[in-house]
Amino acid sequence: MTDMQKSLMDQYHQDLLGVFGDPGLVIEKGNGCLLEDVNGKRYLDLLAGIAVNALGYVHPMRVKAVNEQANRLAHIYNLFTTPQQLALGNKLSELFNSAEPVQAFFCNSGTEANEAAYKLARRFANQHGKKTILALDHIFHGRTVGALSLTWKPAYREPFEPLPAGINHIPATIEALEENLTDDVAALFVEPIQGEAGVLPLPGGYL
Ligand SMILES: Cc1ncc(COP(=O)(O)O)c(C=O)c1O
């Protein structure tokens, strides 16, 4: 680690709450699939923000869209909507190509998406007199309280217990599904390809 990286890491320890272990590098900028650290050293990025930066860094279409919107309008809260929000909702609905109506809920992260799905499931359960939500062994769904209660790994869960009750983790097998999918179940949470568990697809025929 160079002197500059070391002094930035000292700053990191002083000013930021270390919830995720020490960062491996101090990255200054990116382009396409390349990243550059504060010393100008370049790296081929095989991580892509854990597989979410699908367009790579500084993609011109994304930069243009963000710039245009930043020059037009930013946060307005949910008391109003915008033409852009409506257009994206409509586009997503079209992409689902479903006979059933599909409605979007916009949020900022995977954790929030799962937190919202958990709340929808819990509300459905309460309205329909059901008690159980199923989730799969080894899955990761995020770190807010609801998403964490769906997440399997004891090391992530235990420091924050007690977590919301009524979530049963079951093995990711068709036999366990058949055994546990009773009338009392309001929802089943799955990762179609389990990430943290080691990039494991669900068994054939499961979904
Ligand atoms: C399968 C899965 N679900 C949810 C999350 C949480 O998403 P986020 O980090 O955007 O909150 C992650 C993050 O790694 C994930 O891998």
The ligand as a Tripos MOL2 file, in Angstrom:
@<TRIPOS>MOLECULE
LIG
   16    16     1     0     0
SMALL
NO_CHARGES

@<TRIPOS>ATOM
      1 C1        -29.1560  -12.1000   -3.6220 C.3       1 LIG1
      2 C2        -29.0210  -10.7600   -2.9720 C.ar      1 LIG1
      3 N1        -30.1250  -10.1770   -2.4830 N.ar      1 LIG1
      4 C3        -30.0560   -8.9540   -1.8880 C.ar      1 LIG1
      5 C4        -28.8560   -8.2800   -1.7710 C.ar      1 LIG1
      6 C5        -28.8300   -6.9290   -1.1030 C.3       1 LIG1
      7 O1        -28.7300   -5.9470   -2.0700 O.3       1 LIG1
      8 P1        -28.1270   -4.5030   -1.7510 P.3       1 LIG1
      9 O2        -26.6890   -4.6920   -1.4080 O.co2     1 LIG1
     10 O3        -28.3610   -3.7380   -3.0240 O.co2     1 LIG1
     11 O4        -28.9130   -3.9180   -0.6150 O.co2     1 LIG1
     12 C6        -27.6870   -8.8380   -2.2740 C.ar      1 LIG1
     13 C7        -26.4070   -8.1190   -2.1490 C.2       1 LIG1
     14 O5        -25.3300   -8.6670   -2.2810 O.2       1 LIG1
     15 C8        -27.7650  -10.1210   -2.8800 C.ar      1 LIG1
     16 O6        -26.6690  -10.7180   -3.3540 O.3       1 LIG1
@<TRIPOS>BOND
     1     1     2 1
     2     2     3 ar
     3     2    15 ar
     4     3     4 ar
     5     4     5 ar
     6     5     6 1
     7     5    12 ar
     8     6     7 1
     9     7     8 1
    10     8     9 2
    11     8    10 1
    12     8    11 1
    13    12    13 1
    14    12    15 ar
    15    13    14 2
    16    15    16 1
@<TRIPOS>SUBSTRUCTURE
     1 LIG1         1 GROUP 0 **** ****
